[in-house]
Amino acid sequence: MSPRTSATPDPYDVAVVGGGPAGLSGALALARSRRRVVVIDAARPRNAPAAHAHNYLTRDGAPPAEILAAGRDEVLGYGGEILRPATVTAARRRPDGSFDLDLDLDLDLRPDQGAARTLTARRLLVATGVVDELPDVPGLAEHWGSAVLHCPYCHGWEVRDQPIAVLATSRLAEHQALLWSQWSDRVTLVTHTAPAPTDEARRRLAARGVTVVEGRATGVATEADGALRGLDLADGGTVDCRAVVVAPRVTARLGALTALGLTPTEVVRDGEVLGTQLDADPLTGRTAVPGVYAAGNAASVHDHVVSAAAAGVRAGALINMDLIMDLIEADTETDTEAAPRPVPRSAR
């Protein structure tokens, strides 16, 4: 579907910023609600390095790109619009409470078609996701999503019964090691930059068969074909493993949307900072900025694909009702300002 041009002055009901599971699910709910909705998709999905997505009922094992492509087709099928790849470069609130978004578009358009560099929407759904910041160890990034992993529910089955090294960067590494021991009885916790485990922690780890190796990791070791075979240590040793578990710091991807007053907050667990996310109501997705909603990892660093999609649907439904109530309020104000009208006898 062609993007709107500058010759189309009417605002969208909703602009969805982000074309992942949350954004597309929210757009689908809104399009099916007969809303004029546009998805602004930067085409940089968080799970792009992963070959398969899991725990998404009926789509388990499907490539992430395949799921998103099907989602875009569904949104377009109900009259929604998608700008891809496109990013928001500036955001402003208008006096009437709607929003102007300036876009950086990279679209293959005919010269006579043009592209809207600025669009207006009555409501915003922020589904921009997060950026994963990996520990500073050479080689991790090259294997991210294949042999360098963070979520056992996403990847545990694929590396079951294999030797797994957990790279500790905080006190939460004990939790990671205990969790991954459900998928393999060959789990090694490498202390790296985290404090050494307490005696009680060592007891728990030993009870699950987890080996503790104290030392700092300096890189990954690979086979001739590039497959990961170990984690190199500063003392010259190598921990044998086929997968390395890390805990990346996740940062909400907001960019120019911060100009609207959207401020990420730190997510803290047991005194450790996991990353940042938008402060949004977990049920409705409503943020502190009037008219702006959030869904997916941008609002919850813990969301998986399926829960991000669910959050997008909920937010889309609440936005639709918000717009309905907005119209009722506007009509009520108009009726109050107008002269009293006699009520027809048949209506009394």
Steps between C-alpha positions, in 0.01 A plus 500: 500500500634842409600732780301818553645809337522860611186562292298299753437738795269284713670348805522133570307369795812319623866489406675184618874551539662158462423209270572203726249259657363764740468775242348284228257334743387840625463626143299192406256552787463866404460434128230242576335770712475710183765743616735681266829361620856523371798293613839670498740208474877552526548139382750424780331224702670397822483128420638530147815297589287205613416231246173404667241636742350277766208471742271679253210257477448363143816684382763330717827472310404749231770747394438842659509672160228266374273583793545874448441476125174315562402761757562786259281331238220466754518867600498608136207268432280702737599837353789584730806669356866420552802724444811283487779560561426827674609665824366793699745789499287753691176491697276788611166537676251724324269743686206265447686213671589307184858433392721597207773252409785584264629191322816385333372277219695254292231385261520385142243745361419614151612861442139614465387330819685698758520417869356670806791632703263611775181332613244578766323253729249536781663225707837327511585139579870467582623149419862581421650215703841503663868484411707217649839606637722192526789458743826634361656168403638452147303252291170515688328727250587275204318208662212698653170323444657171391755381759503804728162498671304663779159328524465126567133506401605636160811286444535240775353210304740560211808462725363233733755257645790704358775666708385853586704782656320776691698824485440674832476879494285545813372314802205384290729256318426239766132515400599461134718197570235329710240564232712369214577186696150387409614461138847355558695331777822652362469862609805704608476836671795725408523779758643759251410846643247385761576456870610149595202286606430477870530168680122466496489574125771239439292247693198566281704486181665176605158351573415552132836378374622845395879542496647835607812630324653821634663716241442770242397412144712649222327364190328206336678202348373364169544200274643528148145534366426787739288301746542598863695246705599682816550811708860620537619622841763752603710229668541324165241231558187430299161393630355239266153602382277511194293790628574806711223651711516875558280763664499797263399839630187600310431864418163630381532626143325839505711737291317822412187395690663619823409855386139418594600447862548124482767408752625143548536371852749246632389143551659366819496145631669400825699820491627444144401724208367291210444795268238764426138503389216746471280536805165384362192343656549123459132446412420794273843607377417860585807717576523819703488701176135553398417325175812283500486125565781242506520124447757226463858516623495881498260473794611164644852363467367157598258459207547212257362505145158368599458724805616804302237423237234464770599835651467661157145368459400626845647844434330518159163419655544763772606762247188428296280555806697810592422649159132410537480679834691795359237540228215471751660768716541731201135449398385565858690827515348608171149417621556692825610812315207485258155644584261257674303295253147376563472127551261336251189365668567153367835495680363601840 
